[in-house]
């Protein structure tokens, strides 16, 4: 199983992103219950939600998970 985290671009020209994405790619020879277990772990502990599932010819699968990006602003002024 392969996991790819798409990083959010930051800086002056970067778009304001509301979500970050994690793509799980599952080979055809891997059992489906193992993939579902990984999805459950990411959802429970990483606060990811399933956005898209793709089943390809040949049996490989791809799961797109997303979670909201929280922007934290400083509330205290440090002198």
PDB file of N, CA, C and O in Angstrom:
ATOM      1  N   UNK A   1       0.852  -1.166   0.000  1.00  0.00           N
ATOM      2  CA  UNK A   1       0.000   0.000   0.000  1.00  0.00           C
ATOM      3  C   UNK A   1       0.897   1.228   0.000  1.00  0.00           C
ATOM      4  O   UNK A   1       1.887   1.290   0.729  1.00  0.00           O
ATOM      5  N   UNK A   2       0.541   2.193  -0.819  1.00  0.00           N
ATOM      6  CA  UNK A   2       1.337   3.399  -0.947  1.00  0.00           C
ATOM      7  C   UNK A   2       0.500   4.590  -0.510  1.00  0.00           C
ATOM      8  O   UNK A   2      -0.670   4.699  -0.875  1.00  0.00           O
ATOM      9  N   UNK A   3       1.099   5.484   0.273  1.00  0.00           N
ATOM     10  CA  UNK A   3       0.408   6.678   0.748  1.00  0.00           C
ATOM     11  C   UNK A   3       1.149   7.905   0.250  1.00  0.00           C
ATOM     12  O   UNK A   3       2.372   7.989   0.360  1.00  0.00           O
ATOM     13  N   UNK A   4       0.407   8.856  -0.296  1.00  0.00           N
ATOM     14  CA  UNK A   4       0.991  10.095  -0.783  1.00  0.00           C
ATOM     15  C   UNK A   4       0.230  11.248  -0.160  1.00  0.00           C
ATOM     16  O   UNK A   4      -0.989  11.345  -0.301  1.00  0.00           O
ATOM     17  N   UNK A   5       0.950  12.126   0.530  1.00  0.00           N
ATOM     18  CA  UNK A   5       0.342  13.314   1.113  1.00  0.00           C
ATOM     19  C   UNK A   5       0.672  14.478   0.204  1.00  0.00           C
ATOM     20  O   UNK A   5       1.841  14.777  -0.037  1.00  0.00           O
ATOM     21  N   UNK A   6      -0.363  15.136  -0.301  1.00  0.00           N
ATOM     22  CA  UNK A   6      -0.157  16.295  -1.160  1.00  0.00           C
ATOM     23  C   UNK A   6       0.037  17.519  -0.272  1.00  0.00           C
ATOM     24  O   UNK A   6      -0.892  17.920   0.430  1.00  0.00           O
ATOM     25  N   UNK A   7       1.230  18.122  -0.289  1.00  0.00           N
ATOM     26  CA  UNK A   7       1.457  19.269   0.594  1.00  0.00           C
ATOM     27  C   UNK A   7       0.739  20.515   0.077  1.00  0.00           C
ATOM     28  O   UNK A   7       0.584  20.703  -1.130  1.00  0.00           O
ATOM     29  N   UNK A   8       0.313  21.344   0.995  1.00  0.00           N
ATOM     30  CA  UNK A   8      -0.303  22.621   0.638  1.00  0.00           C
ATOM     31  C   UNK A   8       0.811  23.626   0.361  1.00  0.00           C
ATOM     32  O   UNK A   8       1.775  23.726   1.120  1.00  0.00           O
ATOM     33  N   UNK A   9       0.667  24.363  -0.730  1.00  0.00           N
ATOM     34  CA  UNK A   9       1.650  25.392  -1.033  1.00  0.00           C
ATOM     35  C   UNK A   9       1.419  26.575  -0.113  1.00  0.00           C
ATOM     36  O   UNK A   9       0.279  26.925   0.194  1.00  0.00           O
ATOM     37  N   UNK A  10       2.498  27.182   0.321  1.00  0.00           N
ATOM     38  CA  UNK A  10       2.399  28.366   1.165  1.00  0.00           C
ATOM     39  C   UNK A  10       3.212  29.476   0.525  1.00  0.00           C
ATOM     40  O   UNK A  10       4.046  29.224  -0.344  1.00  0.00           O
ATOM     41  N   UNK A  11       2.970  30.685   0.950  1.00  0.00           N
ATOM     42  CA  UNK A  11       3.721  31.809   0.421  1.00  0.00           C
ATOM     43  C   UNK A  11       2.805  32.848  -0.200  1.00  0.00           C
ATOM     44  O   UNK A  11       1.584  32.791  -0.048  1.00  0.00           O
ATOM     45  N   UNK A  12       3.405  33.795  -0.900  1.00  0.00           N
ATOM     46  CA  UNK A  12       2.659  34.935  -1.424  1.00  0.00           C
ATOM     47  C   UNK A  12       1.656  34.548  -2.510  1.00  0.00           C
ATOM     48  O   UNK A  12       0.519  35.019  -2.482  1.00  0.00           O
ATOM     49  N   UNK A  13       2.046  33.703  -3.465  1.00  0.00           N
ATOM     50  CA  UNK A  13       1.165  33.381  -4.578  1.00  0.00           C
ATOM     51  C   UNK A  13       0.335  32.135  -4.393  1.00  0.00           C
ATOM     52  O   UNK A  13      -0.340  31.706  -5.329  1.00  0.00           O
ATOM     53  N   UNK A  14       0.363  31.544  -3.220  1.00  0.00           N
ATOM     54  CA  UNK A  14      -0.340  30.281  -2.987  1.00  0.00           C
ATOM     55  C   UNK A  14      -1.835  30.526  -2.782  1.00  0.00           C
ATOM     56  O   UNK A  14      -2.228  31.511  -2.157  1.00  0.00           O
ATOM     57  N   UNK A  15      -2.662  29.627  -3.312  1.00  0.00           N
ATOM     58  CA  UNK A  15      -4.107  29.779  -3.074  1.00  0.00           C
ATOM     59  C   UNK A  15      -4.455  29.421  -1.635  1.00  0.00           C
ATOM     60  O   UNK A  15      -3.734  28.671  -0.977  1.00  0.00           O
ATOM     61  N   UNK A  16      -5.552  29.960  -1.164  1.00  0.00           N
ATOM     62  CA  UNK A  16      -6.022  29.646   0.190  1.00  0.00           C
ATOM     63  C   UNK A  16      -6.684  28.270   0.150  1.00  0.00           C
ATOM     64  O   UNK A  16      -7.759  28.109  -0.429  1.00  0.00           O
ATOM     65  N   UNK A  17      -6.047  27.294   0.759  1.00  0.00           N
ATOM     66  CA  UNK A  17      -6.541  25.923   0.690  1.00  0.00           C
ATOM     67  C   UNK A  17      -7.329  25.595   1.935  1.00  0.00           C
ATOM     68  O   UNK A  17      -6.912  25.905   3.051  1.00  0.00           O
ATOM     69  N   UNK A  18      -8.475  24.963   1.735  1.00  0.00           N
ATOM     70  CA  UNK A  18      -9.295  24.569   2.866  1.00  0.00           C
ATOM     71  C   UNK A  18      -9.039  23.126   3.274  1.00  0.00           C
ATOM     72  O   UNK A  18      -9.296  22.754   4.419  1.00  0.00           O
ATOM     73  N   UNK A  19      -8.538  22.309   2.357  1.00  0.00           N
ATOM     74  CA  UNK A  19      -8.321  20.893   2.644  1.00  0.00           C
ATOM     75  C   UNK A  19      -6.929  20.471   2.208  1.00  0.00           C
ATOM     76  O   UNK A  19      -6.357  21.031   1.273  1.00  0.00           O
ATOM     77  N   UNK A  20      -6.392  19.469   2.904  1.00  0.00           N
ATOM     78  CA  UNK A  20      -5.202  18.771   2.426  1.00  0.00           C
ATOM     79  C   UNK A  20      -5.629  17.350   2.109  1.00  0.00           C
ATOM     80  O   UNK A  20      -6.583  16.839   2.695  1.00  0.00           O
ATOM     81  N   UNK A  21      -4.930  16.714   1.188  1.00  0.00           N
ATOM     82  CA  UNK A  21      -5.351  15.418   0.659  1.00  0.00           C
ATOM     83  C   UNK A  21      -4.299  14.346   0.907  1.00  0.00           C
ATOM     84  O   UNK A  21      -3.096  14.604   0.857  1.00  0.00           O
ATOM     85  N   UNK A  22      -4.778  13.148   1.173  1.00  0.00           N
ATOM     86  CA  UNK A  22      -3.942  11.961   1.326  1.00  0.00           C
ATOM     87  C   UNK A  22      -4.473  10.920   0.364  1.00  0.00           C
ATOM     88  O   UNK A  22      -5.660  10.595   0.389  1.00  0.00           O
ATOM     89  N   UNK A  23      -3.603  10.394  -0.485  1.00  0.00           N
ATOM     90  CA  UNK A  23      -4.014   9.409  -1.479  1.00  0.00           C
ATOM     91  C   UNK A  23      -3.425   8.057  -1.097  1.00  0.00           C
ATOM     92  O   UNK A  23      -2.207   7.915  -0.984  1.00  0.00           O
ATOM     93  N   UNK A  24      -4.284   7.072  -0.899  1.00  0.00           N
ATOM     94  CA  UNK A  24      -3.864   5.712  -0.596  1.00  0.00           C
ATOM     95  C   UNK A  24      -4.043   4.873  -1.854  1.00  0.00           C
ATOM     96  O   UNK A  24      -5.152   4.767  -2.376  1.00  0.00           O
ATOM     97  N   UNK A  25      -2.974   4.284  -2.337  1.00  0.00           N
ATOM     98  CA  UNK A  25      -3.030   3.405  -3.496  1.00  0.00           C
ATOM     99  C   UNK A  25      -2.846   1.974  -3.024  1.00  0.00           C
ATOM    100  O   UNK A  25      -1.905   1.671  -2.291  1.00  0.00           O
ATOM    101  N   UNK A  26      -3.752   1.090  -3.449  1.00  0.00           N
ATOM    102  CA  UNK A  26      -3.743  -0.304  -3.008  1.00  0.00           C
ATOM    103  C   UNK A  26      -3.531  -1.192  -4.226  1.00  0.00           C
ATOM    104  O   UNK A  26      -4.240  -1.075  -5.225  1.00  0.00           O
ATOM    105  N   UNK A  27      -2.550  -2.079  -4.130  1.00  0.00           N
ATOM    106  CA  UNK A  27      -2.269  -3.014  -5.223  1.00  0.00           C
ATOM    107  C   UNK A  27      -3.366  -4.073  -5.313  1.00  0.00           C
ATOM    108  O   UNK A  27      -4.067  -4.315  -4.331  1.00  0.00           O
ATOM    109  N   UNK A  28      -3.522  -4.703  -6.470  1.00  0.00           N
ATOM    110  CA  UNK A  28      -4.585  -5.703  -6.630  1.00  0.00           C
ATOM    111  C   UNK A  28      -4.403  -6.944  -5.760  1.00  0.00           C
ATOM    112  O   UNK A  28      -5.385  -7.610  -5.431  1.00  0.00           O
ATOM    113  N   UNK A  29      -3.163  -7.267  -5.381  1.00  0.00           N
ATOM    114  CA  UNK A  29      -2.936  -8.484  -4.596  1.00  0.00           C
ATOM    115  C   UNK A  29      -3.136  -8.267  -3.098  1.00  0.00           C
ATOM    116  O   UNK A  29      -3.066  -9.230  -2.335  1.00  0.00           O
ATOM    117  N   UNK A  30      -3.382  -7.033  -2.654  1.00  0.00           N
ATOM    118  CA  UNK A  30      -3.613  -6.773  -1.236  1.00  0.00           C
ATOM    119  C   UNK A  30      -5.085  -6.994  -0.898  1.00  0.00           C
ATOM    120  O   UNK A  30      -5.955  -6.609  -1.679  1.00  0.00           O
ATOM    121  N   UNK A  31      -5.377  -7.601   0.239  1.00  0.00           N
ATOM    122  CA  UNK A  31      -6.773  -7.863   0.604  1.00  0.00           C
ATOM    123  C   UNK A  31      -7.531  -6.580   0.957  1.00  0.00           C
ATOM    124  O   UNK A  31      -6.971  -5.648   1.535  1.00  0.00           O
ATOM    125  N   UNK A  32      -8.790  -6.556   0.601  1.00  0.00           N
ATOM    126  CA  UNK A  32      -9.637  -5.387   0.844  1.00  0.00           C
ATOM    127  C   UNK A  32      -9.796  -5.092   2.336  1.00  0.00           C
ATOM    128  O   UNK A  32      -9.759  -3.920   2.712  1.00  0.00           O
ATOM    129  N   UNK A  33      -9.974  -6.098   3.215  1.00  0.00           N
ATOM    130  CA  UNK A  33     -10.104  -5.775   4.644  1.00  0.00           C
ATOM    131  C   UNK A  33      -8.894  -5.035   5.223  1.00  0.00           C
ATOM    132  O   UNK A  33      -9.050  -4.219   6.131  1.00  0.00           O
ATOM    133  N   UNK A  34      -7.710  -5.308   4.715  1.00  0.00           N
ATOM    134  CA  UNK A  34      -6.508  -4.602   5.185  1.00  0.00           C
ATOM    135  C   UNK A  34      -6.577  -3.132   4.762  1.00  0.00           C
ATOM    136  O   UNK A  34      -6.221  -2.244   5.537  1.00  0.00           O
ATOM    137  N   UNK A  35      -7.029  -2.879   3.547  1.00  0.00           N
ATOM    138  CA  UNK A  35      -7.167  -1.501   3.074  1.00  0.00           C
ATOM    139  C   UNK A  35      -8.219  -0.758   3.891  1.00  0.00           C
ATOM    140  O   UNK A  35      -8.014   0.400   4.255  1.00  0.00           O
ATOM    141  N   UNK A  36      -9.335  -1.409   4.182  1.00  0.00           N
ATOM    142  CA  UNK A  36     -10.381  -0.782   4.986  1.00  0.00           C
ATOM    143  C   UNK A  36      -9.887  -0.476   6.396  1.00  0.00           C
ATOM    144  O   UNK A  36     -10.253   0.548   6.974  1.00  0.00           O
ATOM    145  N   UNK A  37      -9.068  -1.346   6.944  1.00  0.00           N
ATOM    146  CA  UNK A  37      -8.498  -1.106   8.271  1.00  0.00           C
ATOM    147  C   UNK A  37      -7.617   0.144   8.257  1.00  0.00           C
ATOM    148  O   UNK A  37      -7.670   0.953   9.184  1.00  0.00           O
ATOM    149  N   UNK A  38      -6.814   0.303   7.215  1.00  0.00           N
ATOM    150  CA  UNK A  38      -5.974   1.499   7.096  1.00  0.00           C
ATOM    151  C   UNK A  38      -6.826   2.755   6.981  1.00  0.00           C
ATOM    152  O   UNK A  38      -6.510   3.785   7.575  1.00  0.00           O
ATOM    153  N   UNK A  39      -7.914   2.662   6.208  1.00  0.00           N
ATOM    154  CA  UNK A  39      -8.810   3.812   6.071  1.00  0.00           C
ATOM    155  C   UNK A  39      -9.439   4.181   7.414  1.00  0.00           C
ATOM    156  O   UNK A  39      -9.544   5.359   7.753  1.00  0.00           O
ATOM    157  N   UNK A  40      -9.853   3.172   8.170  1.00  0.00           N
ATOM    158  CA  UNK A  40     -10.449   3.428   9.484  1.00  0.00           C
ATOM    159  C   UNK A  40      -9.444   4.080  10.431  1.00  0.00           C
ATOM    160  O   UNK A  40      -9.799   4.987  11.184  1.00  0.00           O
ATOM    161  N   UNK A  41      -8.195   3.623  10.396  1.00  0.00           N
ATOM    162  CA  UNK A  41      -7.173   4.198  11.266  1.00  0.00           C
ATOM    163  C   UNK A  41      -6.920   5.665  10.927  1.00  0.00           C
ATOM    164  O   UNK A  41      -6.808   6.504  11.821  1.00  0.00           O
ATOM    165  N   UNK A  42      -6.830   5.968   9.637  1.00  0.00           N
ATOM    166  CA  UNK A  42      -6.618   7.358   9.237  1.00  0.00           C
ATOM    167  C   UNK A  42      -7.806   8.226   9.632  1.00  0.00           C
ATOM    168  O   UNK A  42      -7.625   9.359  10.079  1.00  0.00           O
ATOM    169  N   UNK A  43      -9.012   7.708   9.473  1.00  0.00           N
ATOM    170  CA  UNK A  43     -10.200   8.484   9.807  1.00  0.00           C
ATOM    171  C   UNK A  43     -10.292   8.726  11.314  1.00  0.00           C
ATOM    172  O   UNK A  43     -10.645   9.824  11.744  1.00  0.00           O
ATOM    173  N   UNK A  44      -9.980   7.718  12.111  1.00  0.00           N
ATOM    174  CA  UNK A  44     -10.131   7.842  13.555  1.00  0.00           C
ATOM    175  C   UNK A  44      -9.027   8.672  14.182  1.00  0.00           C
ATOM    176  O   UNK A  44      -9.308   9.564  14.982  1.00  0.00           O
ATOM    177  N   UNK A  45      -7.780   8.396  13.836  1.00  0.00           N
ATOM    178  CA  UNK A  45      -6.659   9.044  14.508  1.00  0.00           C
ATOM    179  C   UNK A  45      -6.157  10.281  13.801  1.00  0.00           C
ATOM    180  O   UNK A  45      -5.613  11.178  14.446  1.00  0.00           O
ATOM    181  N   UNK A  46      -6.325  10.355  12.488  1.00  0.00           N
ATOM    182  CA  UNK A  46      -5.813  11.500  11.746  1.00  0.00           C
ATOM    183  C   UNK A  46      -6.868  12.494  11.333  1.00  0.00           C
ATOM    184  O   UNK A  46      -6.557  13.505  10.703  1.00  0.00           O
ATOM    185  N   UNK A  47      -8.138  12.218  11.684  1.00  0.00           N
ATOM    186  CA  UNK A  47      -9.264  13.095  11.341  1.00  0.00           C
ATOM    187  C   UNK A  47      -9.438  13.252   9.831  1.00  0.00           C
ATOM    188  O   UNK A  47      -9.841  14.317   9.362  1.00  0.00           O
ATOM    189  N   UNK A  48      -9.139  12.206   9.071  1.00  0.00           N
ATOM    190  CA  UNK A  48      -9.333  12.220   7.621  1.00  0.00           C
ATOM    191  C   UNK A  48     -10.736  11.734   7.302  1.00  0.00           C
ATOM    192  O   UNK A  48     -11.310  10.943   8.050  1.00  0.00           O
ATOM    193  N   UNK A  49     -11.291  12.209   6.187  1.00  0.00           N
ATOM    194  CA  UNK A  49     -12.580  11.724   5.705  1.00  0.00           C
ATOM    195  C   UNK A  49     -12.411  11.268   4.261  1.00  0.00           C
ATOM    196  O   UNK A  49     -11.617  11.830   3.507  1.00  0.00           O
ATOM    197  N   UNK A  50     -13.162  10.253   3.894  1.00  0.00           N
ATOM    198  CA  UNK A  50     -13.073   9.677   2.550  1.00  0.00           C
ATOM    199  C   UNK A  50     -13.794  10.585   1.567  1.00  0.00           C
ATOM    200  O   UNK A  50     -14.972  10.897   1.741  1.00  0.00           O
ATOM    201  N   UNK A  51     -13.073  11.004   0.533  1.00  0.00           N
ATOM    202  CA  UNK A  51     -13.686  11.856  -0.479  1.00  0.00           C
ATOM    203  C   UNK A  51     -13.999  11.088  -1.754  1.00  0.00           C
ATOM    204  O   UNK A  51     -15.067  11.268  -2.339  1.00  0.00           O
ATOM    205  N   UNK A  52     -13.080  10.234  -2.189  1.00  0.00           N
ATOM    206  CA  UNK A  52     -13.250   9.571  -3.476  1.00  0.00           C
ATOM    207  C   UNK A  52     -12.614   8.188  -3.433  1.00  0.00           C
ATOM    208  O   UNK A  52     -11.592   7.977  -2.779  1.00  0.00           O
ATOM    209  N   UNK A  53     -13.229   7.262  -4.133  1.00  0.00           N
ATOM    210  CA  UNK A  53     -12.689   5.913  -4.284  1.00  0.00           C
ATOM    211  C   UNK A  53     -12.668   5.572  -5.764  1.00  0.00           C
ATOM    212  O   UNK A  53     -13.640   5.821  -6.477  1.00  0.00           O
ATOM    213  N   UNK A  54     -11.568   5.008  -6.223  1.00  0.00           N
ATOM    214  CA  UNK A  54     -11.464   4.591  -7.619  1.00  0.00           C
ATOM    215  C   UNK A  54     -11.034   3.137  -7.682  1.00  0.00           C
ATOM    216  O   UNK A  54     -10.122   2.711  -6.974  1.00  0.00           O
ATOM    217  N   UNK A  55     -11.700   2.390  -8.535  1.00  0.00           N
ATOM    218  CA  UNK A  55     -11.352   0.999  -8.799  1.00  0.00           C
ATOM    219  C   UNK A  55     -10.902   0.923 -10.251  1.00  0.00           C
ATOM    220  O   UNK A  55     -11.665   1.250 -11.160  1.00  0.00           O
ATOM    221  N   UNK A  56      -9.671   0.494 -10.467  1.00  0.00           N
ATOM    222  CA  UNK A  56      -9.104   0.454 -11.799  1.00  0.00           C
ATOM    223  C   UNK A  56      -9.211  -0.939 -12.396  1.00  0.00           C
ATOM    224  O   UNK A  56      -9.376  -1.926 -11.679  1.00  0.00           O
ATOM    225  N   UNK A  57      -9.114  -1.006 -13.712  1.00  0.00           N
ATOM    226  CA  UNK A  57      -9.078  -2.287 -14.405  1.00  0.00           C
ATOM    227  C   UNK A  57      -7.824  -3.022 -13.923  1.00  0.00           C
ATOM    228  O   UNK A  57      -6.736  -2.446 -13.885  1.00  0.00           O
ATOM    229  N   UNK A  58      -7.980  -4.260 -13.566  1.00  0.00           N
ATOM    230  CA  UNK A  58      -6.869  -5.025 -13.019  1.00  0.00           C
ATOM    231  C   UNK A  58      -6.963  -5.191 -11.515  1.00  0.00           C
ATOM    232  O   UNK A  58      -6.256  -6.019 -10.942  1.00  0.00           O
ATOM    233  N   UNK A  59      -7.827  -4.415 -10.860  1.00  0.00           N
ATOM    234  CA  UNK A  59      -8.060  -4.618  -9.445  1.00  0.00           C
ATOM    235  C   UNK A  59      -7.390  -3.646  -8.498  1.00  0.00           C
ATOM    236  O   UNK A  59      -7.650  -3.702  -7.296  1.00  0.00           O
ATOM    237  N   UNK A  60      -6.539  -2.758  -8.984  1.00  0.00           N
ATOM    238  CA  UNK A  60      -5.933  -1.797  -8.065  1.00  0.00           C
ATOM    239  C   UNK A  60      -6.967  -0.747  -7.677  1.00  0.00           C
ATOM    240  O   UNK A  60      -7.893  -0.451  -8.432  1.00  0.00           O
ATOM    241  N   UNK A  61      -6.786  -0.196  -6.485  1.00  0.00           N
ATOM    242  CA  UNK A  61      -7.731   0.778  -5.955  1.00  0.00           C
ATOM    243  C   UNK A  61      -6.992   2.014  -5.469  1.00  0.00           C
ATOM    244  O   UNK A  61      -5.817   1.953  -5.108  1.00  0.00           O
ATOM    245  N   UNK A  62      -7.697   3.131  -5.467  1.00  0.00           N
ATOM    246  CA  UNK A  62      -7.129   4.367  -4.967  1.00  0.00           C
ATOM    247  C   UNK A  62      -8.185   5.069  -4.120  1.00  0.00           C
ATOM    248  O   UNK A  62      -9.327   5.240  -4.546  1.00  0.00           O
ATOM    249  N   UNK A  63      -7.790   5.470  -2.923  1.00  0.00           N
ATOM    250  CA  UNK A  63      -8.683   6.155  -2.000  1.00  0.00           C
ATOM    251  C   UNK A  63      -8.145   7.557  -1.753  1.00  0.00           C
ATOM    252  O   UNK A  63      -6.974   7.721  -1.411  1.00  0.00           O
ATOM    253  N   UNK A  64      -8.988   8.567  -1.923  1.00  0.00           N
ATOM    254  CA  UNK A  64      -8.626   9.949  -1.654  1.00  0.00           C
ATOM    255  C   UNK A  64      -9.273  10.356  -0.338  1.00  0.00           C
ATOM    256  O   UNK A  64     -10.493  10.314  -0.187  1.00  0.00           O
ATOM    257  N   UNK A  65      -8.431  10.750   0.606  1.00  0.00           N
ATOM    258  CA  UNK A  65      -8.914  11.227   1.897  1.00  0.00           C
ATOM    259  C   UNK A  65      -8.588  12.710   2.010  1.00  0.00           C
ATOM    260  O   UNK A  65      -7.607  13.186   1.438  1.00  0.00           O
ATOM    261  N   UNK A  66      -9.409  13.427   2.742  1.00  0.00           N
ATOM    262  CA  UNK A  66      -9.144  14.843   2.939  1.00  0.00           C
ATOM    263  C   UNK A  66      -9.412  15.225   4.384  1.00  0.00           C
ATOM    264  O   UNK A  66     -10.176  14.569   5.092  1.00  0.00           O
ATOM    265  N   UNK A  67      -8.758  16.308   4.804  1.00  0.00           N
ATOM    266  CA  UNK A  67      -9.053  16.891   6.103  1.00  0.00           C
ATOM    267  C   UNK A  67      -8.862  18.395   6.002  1.00  0.00           C
ATOM    268  O   UNK A  67      -8.068  18.902   5.210  1.00  0.00           O
ATOM    269  N   UNK A  68      -9.604  19.066   6.817  1.00  0.00           N
ATOM    270  CA  UNK A  68      -9.604  20.524   6.780  1.00  0.00           C
ATOM    271  C   UNK A  68      -8.277  21.061   7.325  1.00  0.00           C
ATOM    272  O   UNK A  68      -7.746  20.556   8.314  1.00  0.00           O
ATOM    273  N   UNK A  69      -7.759  22.088   6.661  1.00  0.00           N
ATOM    274  CA  UNK A  69      -6.554  22.771   7.107  1.00  0.00           C
ATOM    275  C   UNK A  69      -6.980  23.901   8.022  1.00  0.00           C
ATOM    276  O   UNK A  69      -7.740  24.783   7.622  1.00  0.00           O
ATOM    277  N   UNK A  70      -6.492  23.873   9.243  1.00  0.00           N
ATOM    278  CA  UNK A  70      -6.832  24.906  10.206  1.00  0.00           C
ATOM    279  C   UNK A  70      -5.712  25.942  10.240  1.00  0.00           C
ATOM    280  O   UNK A  70      -4.547  25.613  10.463  1.00  0.00           O
ATOM    281  N   UNK A  71      -6.084  27.182  10.018  1.00  0.00           N
ATOM    282  CA  UNK A  71      -5.132  28.286  10.086  1.00  0.00           C
ATOM    283  C   UNK A  71      -5.138  28.819  11.515  1.00  0.00           C
ATOM    284  O   UNK A  71      -6.190  29.173  12.048  1.00  0.00           O
ATOM    285  N   UNK A  72      -3.979  28.873  12.122  1.00  0.00           N
ATOM    286  CA  UNK A  72      -3.858  29.332  13.504  1.00  0.00           C
ATOM    287  C   UNK A  72      -3.265  30.732  13.481  1.00  0.00           C
ATOM    288  O   UNK A  72      -2.215  30.967  12.883  1.00  0.00           O
ATOM    289  N   UNK A  73      -3.945  31.644  14.133  1.00  0.00           N
ATOM    290  CA  UNK A  73      -3.460  33.025  14.232  1.00  0.00           C
ATOM    291  C   UNK A  73      -3.008  33.306  15.643  1.00  0.00           C
ATOM    292  O   UNK A  73      -3.589  32.815  16.611  1.00  0.00           O
ATOM    293  N   UNK A  74      -1.968  34.096  15.745  1.00  0.00           N
ATOM    294  CA  UNK A  74      -1.438  34.460  17.051  1.00  0.00           C
ATOM    295  C   UNK A  74      -2.434  35.356  17.777  1.00  0.00           C
ATOM    296  O   UNK A  74      -2.969  36.292  17.184  1.00  0.00           O
ATOM    297  N   UNK A  75      -2.685  35.082  19.042  1.00  0.00           N
ATOM    298  CA  UNK A  75      -3.618  35.875  19.822  1.00  0.00           C
ATOM    299  C   UNK A  75      -2.925  36.736  20.870  1.00  0.00           C
ATOM    300  O   UNK A  75      -3.532  37.664  21.405  1.00  0.00           O
ATOM    301  N   UNK A  76      -1.682  36.446  21.164  1.00  0.00           N
ATOM    302  CA  UNK A  76      -0.920  37.215  22.155  1.00  0.00           C
ATOM    303  C   UNK A  76       0.183  37.991  21.459  1.00  0.00           C
ATOM    304  O   UNK A  76       0.835  37.481  20.548  1.00  0.00           O
ATOM    305  N   UNK A  77       0.385  39.215  21.888  1.00  0.00           N
ATOM    306  CA  UNK A  77       1.498  40.018  21.379  1.00  0.00           C
ATOM    307  C   UNK A  77       2.692  39.819  22.298  1.00  0.00           C
ATOM    308  O   UNK A  77       2.609  40.085  23.497  1.00  0.00           O
ATOM    309  N   UNK A  78       3.787  39.359  21.747  1.00  0.00           N
ATOM    310  CA  UNK A  78       5.008  39.157  22.525  1.00  0.00           C
ATOM    311  C   UNK A  78       5.950  40.300  22.220  1.00  0.00           C
ATOM    312  O   UNK A  78       6.262  40.560  21.058  1.00  0.00           O
ATOM    313  N   UNK A  79       6.408  40.992  23.266  1.00  0.00           N
ATOM    314  CA  UNK A  79       7.270  42.155  23.075  1.00  0.00           C
ATOM    315  C   UNK A  79       8.706  41.798  23.144  1.00  0.00           C
ATOM    316  O   UNK A  79       9.566  42.667  23.002  1.00  0.00           O
TER     317      UNK A  79
END
